Amino acid sequence: MERDGIHYKKFSDVPFTGKTTERTQGSFKNGKRHGPWVRYWKSGELGSKGNFKDGKYDGPWVSYNEDGSVDHDFTGTFKNGKKVK
């Protein structure tokens, strides 16, 4: 469950810390995405991969369209959630 950009344990006011699996895989720290993340399309093809820091995109990210081509709008280097390259 997400409220105001923070993810919480279900039916709780406690921020979630742990891992998520399925088509989106990554970790949360104090309710915010943190560390490496990978997302897959329904087809099983890679959708995106990169890193979060304190809930914001951080470092190199690569995103792919469903046909496998690179999505240049969401590919690049990020700092504090903003694309810098």
Sequence and secondary structure as in RCSB ss.txt:
>XXXX:A:sequence
MERDGIHYKKFSDVPFTGKTTERTQGSFKNGKRHGPWVRYWKSGELGSKGNFKDGKYDGPWVSYNEDGSVDHDFT
GTFKNGKKVK
>XXXX:A:secstr
 EETTEEB TTSSSB  EEE TTEEEEEETTEE EEEEEE TTS EEEEEEEETTEE EEEEEB TTS B GGG 
EEEETTEE  
